Amino acid sequence: MTGTPRTFLLSCGGTGGHLSPGIALAEGLAARGHRAVLLISQKKVDARLARKYPALRFEPIPGSPFGAHPGVLGRFLVSQTQGFVAGLKLVSSLRPAAIVGFGGFTTASIILAGSLHGVPVALHEANRVPGKAVRHLARFARRVYLPAGINLPGVAAKKIRAAGLPVRAEIARLPKAEAAARLGLDPGKKTLVVFGGSQGATPLNAWARAAVGELAAQGVQLACVTGMGKGAAEFTEQATSSGRRVRSAWIPFCDDVAALLSAADVVVARAGAGSLAEFARIGSPAFLIPYPQAADDHQRANASWFAAQGGGAVVDQNKLGGLTAQVLELLSNEAQLVAYRHALTRLAAEPALEFILDDLDALIAPQA
């Protein structure tokens, strides 16, 4: 334990990309003897992931995304006001040592509530292009954790710390035989995982459905995380060129990301920062298809950086027609796969969680 046990509020709801690093930080704080309360959205995806961690405390707070449409804007203003009131109550009752925000629409209200009470605020941005929440709230923060080489105009350099994304302890590479067995797949076959993030990606699902037969004909099995509400869990079978059967899994929500990525020889995925950190931790080479409507095109920036580090390749969504051939070519090129995995090992070596924990201890330490 580091010093006296303290309470931290972690605002991390809205998507798996925000909640997963919040869980990782909460686990790290608990290991040091501190307490963490994770503030999440009221979305089903947050509730589903939170149920996996009964030892952690989660508090849903109101919030909805910003938008210019009058109806969307109205919901945003009402929910943010409700979230601000809920945040004030939490800060008053829990008296946290610090508040950490991971971006997203649940962050603003609690950061403002904490600032009014004089609580030290830290913000974490994992994307290569900082989002609106972090850009606009940075003035209230004493720490802003950003990817290496990224800065925020108008934010004092003394506030900024270069830090990667904390990854949950459970995200660790498993033997392929064990991982494939957990998914109901054959450990002896090449495996492609399609992963559109915690909520799935309809264009990637459609590509997977169209490509599964051609992949199976070459003996490649597929596991596709379709997203909640985008189809039921099922297994399908296709024939190889020799007549053997190849099984593929369609999974609405994956509770076992370590097994999913450990089973993969190659991943086809969106380029959220959380996913990229997990690919690096497990060592999963990836074809990245940036979400074209992502705010400020941040997924393209993430993907370009990941590819430049040697972790995979970038494919535009409008060029999915050629992706099957690219996947099959990579799966047959063991030397390239090994090169990608070596690069991912280097990326995974960054001790982001321990760095942030140490810095938070310094942030809340009494000043001499």
VOPAGU-2260 file (C-alpha; in pm, 1 decimal, decimal comma):
REM VOPAGU-2260
SITE   aa  ch    i         X         Y         Z
SITE  MET   A    0       0,0       0,0       0,0
SITE  THR   A    1     116,7     351,3     -81,4
SITE  GLY   A    2      36,4     592,6     204,4
SITE  THR   A    3    -308,0     629,4     362,6
SITE  PRO   A    4    -598,7     460,3     181,9
SITE  ARG   A    5    -785,0     719,8     -23,8
SITE  THR   A    6   -1096,5     725,8    -241,6
SITE  PHE   A    7   -1081,5     804,5    -614,0
SITE  LEU   A    8   -1369,9     876,6    -851,4
SITE  LEU   A    9   -1313,1     741,5   -1202,1
SITE  SER   A   10   -1540,9     874,7   -1476,0
SITE  CYS   A   11   -1523,8     615,1   -1751,1
SITE  GLY   A   12   -1866,8     534,1   -1892,8
SITE  GLY   A   13   -2020,5     532,2   -2239,0
SITE  THR   A   14   -1812,1     277,9   -2430,6
SITE  GLY   A   15   -1586,6     -16,1   -2356,9
SITE  GLY   A   16   -1296,8     201,3   -2468,8
SITE  HIS   A   17   -1355,7     432,6   -2173,2
SITE  LEU   A   18   -1467,9     175,3   -1918,1
SITE  SER   A   19   -1192,2     -82,9   -1969,7
SITE  PRO   A   20    -903,8     149,5   -1872,3
SITE  GLY   A   21   -1112,8     273,9   -1580,3
SITE  ILE   A   22   -1143,3     -83,1   -1455,9
SITE  ALA   A   23    -768,3    -132,2   -1501,9
SITE  LEU   A   24    -695,1     178,6   -1296,3
SITE  ALA   A   25    -947,3      78,4   -1027,9
SITE  GLU   A   26    -778,1    -260,6    -997,0
SITE  GLY   A   27    -439,6     -91,7    -967,2
SITE  LEU   A   28    -564,1     148,4    -700,6
SITE  ALA   A   29    -715,7    -139,5    -504,9
SITE  ALA   A   30    -385,1    -327,0    -519,3
SITE  ARG   A   31    -225,2     -25,3    -350,4
SITE  GLY   A   32    -487,3     -19,0     -77,0
SITE  HIS   A   33    -701,6     263,4    -219,0
SITE  ARG   A   34   -1072,9     266,0    -301,8
SITE  ALA   A   35   -1220,4     349,6    -641,3
SITE  VAL   A   36   -1575,4     431,1    -748,8
SITE  LEU   A   37   -1631,4     396,7   -1122,9
SITE  LEU   A   38   -1889,0     632,9   -1269,0
SITE  ILE   A   39   -2049,0     472,6   -1572,9
SITE  SER   A   40   -2328,9     549,8   -1815,5
SITE  GLN   A   41   -2672,7     394,2   -1808,5
SITE  LYS   A   42   -2605,3     203,7   -2132,2
SITE  LYS   A   43   -2641,3    -175,3   -2143,1
SITE  VAL   A   44   -2283,2    -225,0   -2259,0
SITE  ASP   A   45   -2152,7     -58,7   -1940,3
SITE  ALA   A   46   -2380,9    -266,2   -1717,2
SITE  ARG   A   47   -2279,1    -587,3   -1894,8
SITE  LEU   A   48   -1907,6    -527,1   -1847,0
SITE  ALA   A   49   -1949,1    -402,6   -1488,7
SITE  ARG   A   50   -2116,0    -728,8   -1382,6
SITE  LYS   A   51   -1784,4    -908,0   -1437,0
SITE  TYR   A   52   -1621,9    -714,9   -1151,3
SITE  PRO   A   53   -1826,4    -763,8    -832,6
SITE  ALA   A   54   -1533,4    -649,5    -617,2
SITE  LEU   A   55   -1544,8    -302,2    -773,9
SITE  ARG   A   56   -1803,0     -31,8    -705,4
SITE  PHE   A   57   -1988,9     113,6   -1004,7
SITE  GLU   A   58   -2228,4     408,6    -997,9
SITE  PRO   A   59   -2442,1     487,0   -1306,2
SITE  ILE   A   60   -2484,2     859,7   -1361,3
SITE  PRO   A   61   -2698,0    1044,4   -1617,6
SITE  GLY   A   62   -2540,1    1151,7   -1943,6
SITE  SER   A   63   -2592,6    1147,2   -2319,5
SITE  PRO   A   64   -2378,6    1237,8   -2623,1
SITE  PHE   A   65   -2355,6    1594,0   -2754,6
SITE  GLY   A   66   -2513,7    1674,7   -3090,4
SITE  ALA   A   67   -2632,2    1978,7   -3285,2
SITE  HIS   A   68   -2979,0    1840,1   -3358,9
SITE  PRO   A   69   -3228,3    2011,0   -3123,6
SITE  GLY   A   70   -3354,3    1683,4   -2978,6
SITE  VAL   A   71   -3004,2    1547,1   -2919,2
SITE  LEU   A   72   -2884,9    1878,4   -2778,2
SITE  GLY   A   73   -3184,9    1896,0   -2546,5
SITE  ARG   A   74   -3119,9    1546,4   -2409,9
SITE  PHE   A   75   -2752,9    1634,9   -2366,6
SITE  LEU   A   76   -2827,6    1949,2   -2164,1
SITE  VAL   A   77   -3086,8    1780,2   -1942,6
SITE  SER   A   78   -2872,6    1472,2   -1877,0
SITE  GLN   A   79   -2558,9    1677,7   -1809,7
SITE  THR   A   80   -2749,1    1886,6   -1556,5
SITE  GLN   A   81   -2872,1    1569,6   -1388,2
SITE  GLY   A   82   -2519,8    1427,6   -1397,0
SITE  PHE   A   83   -2378,9    1745,5   -1244,2
SITE  VAL   A   84   -2625,3    1726,5    -953,6
SITE  ALA   A   85   -2543,4    1357,4    -904,1
SITE  GLY   A   86   -2172,8    1441,7    -919,0
SITE  LEU   A   87   -2204,8    1710,4    -653,6
SITE  LYS   A   88   -2375,2    1460,0    -420,3
SITE  LEU   A   89   -2105,9    1198,2    -478,5
SITE  VAL   A   90   -1820,3    1441,8    -423,1
SITE  SER   A   91   -1982,3    1573,3    -104,8
SITE  SER   A   92   -2047,3    1227,4      36,8
SITE  LEU   A   93   -1728,8    1045,8     -67,9
SITE  ARG   A   94   -1478,4    1332,8     -38,4
SITE  PRO   A   95   -1245,5    1182,5    -301,2
SITE  ALA   A   96    -873,0    1245,7    -302,9
SITE  ALA   A   97    -886,9    1291,4    -681,6
SITE  ILE   A   98   -1110,8    1247,1    -984,0
SITE  VAL   A   99    -986,2    1084,0   -1303,7
SITE  GLY   A  100   -1180,7    1130,2   -1627,9
SITE  PHE   A  101   -1132,0     908,1   -1932,2
SITE  GLY   A  102   -1333,1    1121,3   -2173,9
SITE  GLY   A  103   -1678,2    1055,0   -2310,9
SITE  PHE   A  104   -2012,0    1211,8   -2230,5
SITE  THR   A  105   -2013,6    1110,4   -1862,2
SITE  THR   A  106   -1694,4    1303,0   -1784,6
SITE  ALA   A  107   -1790,5    1670,9   -1794,8
SITE  SER   A  108   -2044,3    1679,0   -1513,4
SITE  ILE   A  109   -1826,4    1503,2   -1253,7
SITE  ILE   A  110   -1514,9    1703,7   -1346,5
SITE  LEU   A  111   -1703,1    2029,5   -1298,6
SITE  ALA   A  112   -1854,6    1907,4    -971,5
SITE  GLY   A  113   -1512,1    1807,1    -842,5
SITE  SER   A  114   -1352,9    2134,3    -945,3
SITE  LEU   A  115   -1613,0    2330,8    -750,8
SITE  HIS   A  116   -1512,2    2133,5    -440,7
SITE  GLY   A  117   -1139,8    2184,4    -501,2
SITE  VAL   A  118   -1076,7    1815,4    -573,0
SITE  PRO   A  119    -764,3    1747,8    -785,7
SITE  VAL   A  120    -865,8    1642,2   -1136,0
SITE  ALA   A  121    -674,3    1427,1   -1383,5
SITE  LEU   A  122    -776,3    1350,4   -1742,3
SITE  HIS   A  123    -664,5    1061,4   -1959,5
SITE  GLU   A  124    -682,4    1060,9   -2338,7
SITE  ALA   A  125    -572,7     747,4   -2522,6
SITE  ASN   A  126    -654,5     856,3   -2878,8
SITE  ARG   A  127    -392,7    1022,1   -3096,7
SITE  VAL   A  128    -641,0    1309,4   -3150,0
SITE  PRO   A  129    -775,2    1428,2   -2811,5
SITE  GLY   A  130   -1153,4    1431,8   -2787,4
SITE  LYS   A  131   -1378,7    1726,7   -2712,3
SITE  ALA   A  132   -1430,2    1633,7   -2348,0
SITE  VAL   A  133   -1057,3    1633,6   -2274,9
SITE  ARG   A  134    -988,2    1943,9   -2485,2
SITE  HIS   A  135   -1256,3    2149,5   -2311,4
SITE  LEU   A  136   -1201,1    2019,4   -1958,9
SITE  ALA   A  137    -820,3    2035,0   -1955,5
SITE  ARG   A  138    -834,0    2383,4   -1799,0
SITE  PHE   A  139    -983,3    2227,1   -1484,1
SITE  ALA   A  140    -722,2    1949,9   -1461,0
SITE  ARG   A  141    -395,3    1933,7   -1272,2
SITE  ARG   A  142    -281,6    1635,2   -1480,7
SITE  VAL   A  143    -351,5    1545,7   -1843,7
SITE  TYR   A  144    -226,3    1205,3   -1954,9
SITE  LEU   A  145    -170,8    1191,3   -2331,4
SITE  PRO   A  146      -8,9     948,2   -2576,5
SITE  ALA   A  147     362,8    1008,8   -2625,3
SITE  GLY   A  148     425,6    1291,5   -2870,1
SITE  ILE   A  149      74,7    1441,7   -2838,6
SITE  ASN   A  150      12,3    1786,2   -2687,5
SITE  LEU   A  151    -287,1    2009,7   -2627,9
SITE  PRO   A  152    -262,8    2371,6   -2744,1
SITE  GLY   A  153    -319,9    2611,6   -2458,6
SITE  VAL   A  154    -247,7    2353,0   -2188,6
SITE  ALA   A  155      58,3    2416,4   -1974,1
SITE  ALA   A  156     334,8    2166,3   -2035,3
SITE  LYS   A  157     370,7    2107,3   -1659,4
SITE  LYS   A  158      23,2    1948,9   -1655,6
SITE  ILE   A  159      92,3    1699,3   -1933,9
SITE  ARG   A  160     230,8    1351,3   -1878,7
SITE  ALA   A  161     304,5    1102,4   -2158,0
SITE  ALA   A  162     120,2     783,5   -2066,2
SITE  GLY   A  163     -31,7     494,0   -2256,2
SITE  LEU   A  164    -360,6     322,1   -2183,7
SITE  PRO   A  165    -396,1     110,6   -1867,4
SITE  VAL   A  166    -496,0    -244,0   -1965,0
SITE  ARG   A  167    -695,1    -475,8   -1739,3
SITE  ALA   A  168    -486,9    -741,0   -1562,6
SITE  GLU   A  169    -694,5   -1020,6   -1716,4
SITE  ILE   A  170    -584,8    -920,7   -2067,7
SITE  ALA   A  171    -287,0   -1154,6   -2093,9
SITE  ARG   A  172    -189,2   -1400,1   -2364,1
SITE  LEU   A  173    -316,1   -1756,5   -2325,5
SITE  PRO   A  174    -198,8   -2073,5   -2501,3
SITE  LYS   A  175    -382,9   -2092,0   -2832,8
SITE  ALA   A  176    -528,0   -2436,5   -2755,0
SITE  GLU   A  177    -688,1   -2305,4   -2435,2
SITE  ALA   A  178    -811,7   -1987,4   -2602,1
SITE  ALA   A  179    -967,5   -2169,5   -2898,0
SITE  ALA   A  180   -1134,7   -2420,3   -2667,3
SITE  ARG   A  181   -1298,8   -2137,7   -2469,8
SITE  LEU   A  182   -1447,8   -2007,7   -2795,0
SITE  GLY   A  183   -1555,5   -2351,4   -2917,7
SITE  LEU   A  184   -1308,2   -2343,7   -3208,6
SITE  ASP   A  185   -1038,2   -2576,7   -3341,6
SITE  PRO   A  186    -691,1   -2488,8   -3200,9
SITE  GLY   A  187    -526,8   -2652,7   -3500,2
SITE  LYS   A  188    -674,7   -2416,2   -3756,9
SITE  LYS   A  189    -576,7   -2063,6   -3855,3
SITE  THR   A  190    -815,6   -1818,9   -3689,8
SITE  LEU   A  191    -933,8   -1475,3   -3796,2
SITE  VAL   A  192   -1104,3   -1258,2   -3535,0
SITE  VAL   A  193   -1332,9    -972,4   -3644,7
SITE  PHE   A  194   -1371,3    -720,9   -3365,4
SITE  GLY   A  195   -1565,5    -400,5   -3414,2
SITE  GLY   A  196   -1526,7    -290,2   -3052,7
SITE  SER   A  197   -1760,0    -348,1   -2758,8
SITE  GLN   A  198   -2062,3    -244,1   -2967,0
SITE  GLY   A  199   -1966,7    -417,7   -3290,8
SITE  ALA   A  200   -1938,8    -267,2   -3637,7
SITE  THR   A  201   -2206,6    -338,8   -3898,5
SITE  PRO   A  202   -1977,6    -303,4   -4205,5
SITE  LEU   A  203   -1725,1    -544,8   -4053,8
SITE  ASN   A  204   -2002,1    -790,2   -3967,0
SITE  ALA   A  205   -2129,0    -773,7   -4326,1
SITE  TRP   A  206   -1777,5    -829,8   -4462,1
SITE  ALA   A  207   -1730,6   -1130,1   -4231,3
SITE  ARG   A  208   -2058,9   -1287,8   -4343,1
SITE  ALA   A  209   -1958,6   -1241,1   -4706,6
SITE  ALA   A  210   -1602,8   -1368,1   -4658,1
SITE  VAL   A  211   -1662,0   -1667,3   -4427,7
SITE  GLY   A  212   -1706,5   -1915,3   -4712,9
SITE  GLU   A  213   -1388,5   -1812,6   -4895,0
SITE  LEU   A  214   -1193,0   -1816,9   -4568,1
SITE  ALA   A  215   -1326,8   -2161,5   -4477,8
SITE  ALA   A  216   -1235,2   -2294,4   -4820,1
SITE  GLN   A  217    -873,8   -2222,2   -4724,9
SITE  GLY   A  218    -914,3   -2381,3   -4380,9
SITE  VAL   A  219    -945,2   -2050,8   -4190,8
SITE  GLN   A  220   -1201,0   -2033,3   -3908,3
SITE  LEU   A  221   -1357,5   -1707,0   -3799,4
SITE  ALA   A  222   -1475,6   -1554,7   -3471,1
SITE  CYS   A  223   -1678,1   -1236,4   -3516,9
SITE  VAL   A  224   -1789,3   -1013,6   -3228,6
SITE  THR   A  225   -2104,6    -870,1   -3384,5
SITE  GLY   A  226   -2217,5    -635,7   -3104,3
SITE  MET   A  227   -2518,4    -642,7   -2875,2
SITE  GLY   A  228   -2845,7    -625,9   -3065,7
SITE  LYS   A  229   -2681,0    -719,2   -3397,0
SITE  GLY   A  230   -2766,6   -1086,8   -3410,2
SITE  ALA   A  231   -2780,1   -1390,2   -3183,7
SITE  ALA   A  232   -2486,6   -1603,3   -3076,8
SITE  GLU   A  233   -2438,3   -1892,6   -3317,7
SITE  PHE   A  234   -2192,6   -2128,1   -3480,5
SITE  THR   A  235   -2189,8   -2186,0   -3854,5
SITE  GLU   A  236   -2002,4   -2441,1   -4062,8
SITE  GLN   A  237   -1858,1   -2422,4   -4413,1
SITE  ALA   A  238   -1663,5   -2671,6   -4619,5
SITE  THR   A  239   -1294,1   -2650,6   -4706,5
SITE  SER   A  240   -1169,3   -2718,0   -5059,9
SITE  SER   A  241   -1110,0   -3079,1   -4950,3
SITE  GLY   A  242   -1459,6   -3118,7   -4811,0
SITE  ARG   A  243   -1373,6   -3088,9   -4442,8
SITE  ARG   A  244   -1590,8   -2870,2   -4221,2
SITE  VAL   A  245   -1472,6   -2541,1   -4069,1
SITE  ARG   A  246   -1659,5   -2391,0   -3775,6
SITE  SER   A  247   -1703,7   -2016,1   -3720,1
SITE  ALA   A  248   -1839,9   -1833,9   -3414,5
SITE  TRP   A  249   -2066,3   -1527,0   -3410,5
SITE  ILE   A  250   -2059,7   -1360,3   -3069,0
SITE  PRO   A  251   -2280,6   -1061,4   -2973,7
SITE  PHE   A  252   -2062,5    -960,7   -2677,2
SITE  CYS   A  253   -1729,4   -1105,5   -2570,8
SITE  ASP   A  254   -1665,0   -1132,9   -2197,1
SITE  ASP   A  255   -1332,3   -1306,3   -2258,4
SITE  VAL   A  256   -1117,7   -1072,5   -2466,6
SITE  ALA   A  257    -798,0   -1248,5   -2361,6
SITE  ALA   A  258    -919,3   -1576,6   -2511,3
SITE  LEU   A  259   -1060,7   -1404,5   -2818,9
SITE  LEU   A  260    -734,7   -1230,7   -2907,5
SITE  SER   A  261    -511,2   -1520,5   -2800,0
SITE  ALA   A  262    -698,0   -1749,0   -3040,6
SITE  ALA   A  263    -641,7   -1505,6   -3327,3
SITE  ASP   A  264    -365,8   -1536,9   -3582,6
SITE  VAL   A  265    -489,9   -1208,3   -3731,5
SITE  VAL   A  266    -754,2    -955,3   -3626,9
SITE  VAL   A  267    -975,4    -733,5   -3844,2
SITE  ALA   A  268   -1091,1    -445,2   -3628,5
SITE  ARG   A  269   -1182,8     -84,5   -3576,3
SITE  ALA   A  270    -905,0     135,8   -3439,0
SITE  GLY   A  271   -1020,0     249,2   -3097,3
SITE  ALA   A  272    -729,3     317,8   -2864,8
SITE  GLY   A  273    -847,4      59,1   -2613,0
SITE  SER   A  274    -854,6    -215,2   -2873,5
SITE  LEU   A  275    -507,1    -126,7   -2997,6
SITE  ALA   A  276    -365,6    -144,5   -2644,3
SITE  GLU   A  277    -521,6    -489,1   -2603,1
SITE  PHE   A  278    -384,5    -608,4   -2939,5
SITE  ALA   A  279     -38,5    -500,2   -2825,6
SITE  ARG   A  280     -73,6    -672,9   -2487,2
SITE  ILE   A  281    -179,2   -1004,3   -2645,6
SITE  GLY   A  282      39,4    -973,8   -2957,5
SITE  SER   A  283    -238,7    -981,2   -3218,6
SITE  PRO   A  284    -147,1    -843,8   -3564,8
SITE  ALA   A  285    -435,1    -643,4   -3705,3
SITE  PHE   A  286    -588,7    -507,1   -4021,1
SITE  LEU   A  287    -739,3    -182,3   -3894,7
SITE  ILE   A  288   -1047,4     -31,9   -4058,6
SITE  PRO   A  289   -1092,7     315,6   -3904,2
SITE  TYR   A  290   -1451,4     418,5   -3836,8
SITE  PRO   A  291   -1506,3     694,7   -4096,9
SITE  GLN   A  292   -1743,9     895,9   -3875,5
SITE  ALA   A  293   -1520,2     894,8   -3567,1
SITE  ALA   A  294   -1486,5    1241,1   -3413,6
SITE  ASP   A  295   -1199,8    1435,5   -3570,2
SITE  ASP   A  296   -1114,6    1114,8   -3763,2
SITE  HIS   A  297    -923,6    1002,4   -3452,9
SITE  GLN   A  298    -940,8     633,6   -3543,3
SITE  ARG   A  299    -743,9     697,8   -3860,6
SITE  ALA   A  300    -475,1     872,2   -3656,7
SITE  ASN   A  301    -469,1     576,9   -3414,7
SITE  ALA   A  302    -448,7     324,4   -3697,0
SITE  SER   A  303    -175,1     509,8   -3884,2
SITE  TRP   A  304      36,8     527,0   -3569,5
SITE  PHE   A  305     -19,8     157,3   -3490,3
SITE  ALA   A  306      80,2      55,5   -3843,4
SITE  ALA   A  307     387,3     281,4   -3832,0
SITE  GLN   A  308     497,1     100,9   -3513,9
SITE  GLY   A  309     480,3    -228,8   -3704,9
SITE  GLY   A  310     164,9    -372,5   -3547,8
SITE  GLY   A  311     -41,9    -419,3   -3861,8
SITE  ALA   A  312    -189,7    -247,4   -4166,0
SITE  VAL   A  313    -463,7       8,1   -4237,7
SITE  VAL   A  314    -750,2     -60,3   -4481,4
SITE  ASP   A  315   -1012,8     199,7   -4573,6
SITE  GLN   A  316   -1370,8      91,4   -4517,1
SITE  ASN   A  317   -1448,1     159,3   -4883,4
SITE  LYS   A  318   -1183,4     -98,4   -4981,3
SITE  LEU   A  319   -1316,7    -397,2   -4791,7
SITE  GLY   A  320   -1365,3    -577,0   -5123,2
SITE  GLY   A  321    -994,6    -660,3   -5132,2
SITE  LEU   A  322    -958,4    -747,6   -4765,3
SITE  THR   A  323   -1020,3   -1122,5   -4791,0
SITE  ALA   A  324    -725,2   -1167,5   -5024,0
SITE  GLN   A  325    -506,0    -957,2   -4794,1
SITE  VAL   A  326    -604,9   -1164,3   -4491,6
SITE  LEU   A  327    -532,0   -1493,9   -4665,2
SITE  GLU   A  328    -198,6   -1364,1   -4791,6
SITE  LEU   A  329     -90,2   -1255,8   -4442,1
SITE  LEU   A  330    -203,6   -1583,3   -4283,3
SITE  SER   A  331      23,2   -1768,6   -4524,9
SITE  ASN   A  332     323,0   -1542,3   -4451,4
SITE  GLU   A  333     463,1   -1662,1   -4119,6
SITE  ALA   A  334     769,1   -1435,0   -4141,1
SITE  GLN   A  335     547,2   -1124,3   -4161,5
SITE  LEU   A  336     329,7   -1247,2   -3874,2
SITE  VAL   A  337     639,0   -1296,3   -3659,1
SITE  ALA   A  338     760,9    -945,5   -3745,1
SITE  TYR   A  339     424,9    -797,1   -3643,9
SITE  ARG   A  340     427,3    -989,5   -3313,4
SITE  HIS   A  341     778,5    -871,7   -3229,7
SITE  ALA   A  342     671,7    -511,4   -3288,5
SITE  LEU   A  343     365,8    -559,9   -3067,1
SITE  THR   A  344     585,2    -695,6   -2787,7
SITE  ARG   A  345     778,3    -368,3   -2792,6
SITE  LEU   A  346     454,7    -166,6   -2780,3
SITE  ALA   A  347     324,4    -367,7   -2485,4
SITE  ALA   A  348     638,3    -303,0   -2278,3
SITE  GLU   A  349     526,5      47,2   -2172,3
SITE  PRO   A  350     425,8      39,3   -1800,7
SITE  ALA   A  351     130,0     278,0   -1836,8
SITE  LEU   A  352     -65,0     164,5   -1530,9
SITE  GLU   A  353     222,4     181,9   -1282,4
SITE  PHE   A  354     329,4     520,5   -1418,3
SITE  ILE   A  355     -19,3     667,3   -1371,5
SITE  LEU   A  356     -57,6     515,5   -1023,5
SITE  ASP   A  357     274,7     664,1    -912,8
SITE  ASP   A  358     184,0    1001,7   -1058,3
SITE  LEU   A  359    -157,3    1004,7    -889,7
SITE  ASP   A  360      11,6     930,0    -556,8
SITE  ALA   A  361     236,7    1230,8    -619,2
SITE  LEU   A  362     -64,5    1443,6    -716,6
SITE  ILE   A  363    -249,0    1384,2    -390,2
SITE  ALA   A  364      57,8    1384,0    -163,1
SITE  PRO   A  365      62,4    1665,5      94,9
SITE  GLN   A  366     272,4    1955,9     -23,6
SITE  ALA   A  367     575,4    2041,9     189,2
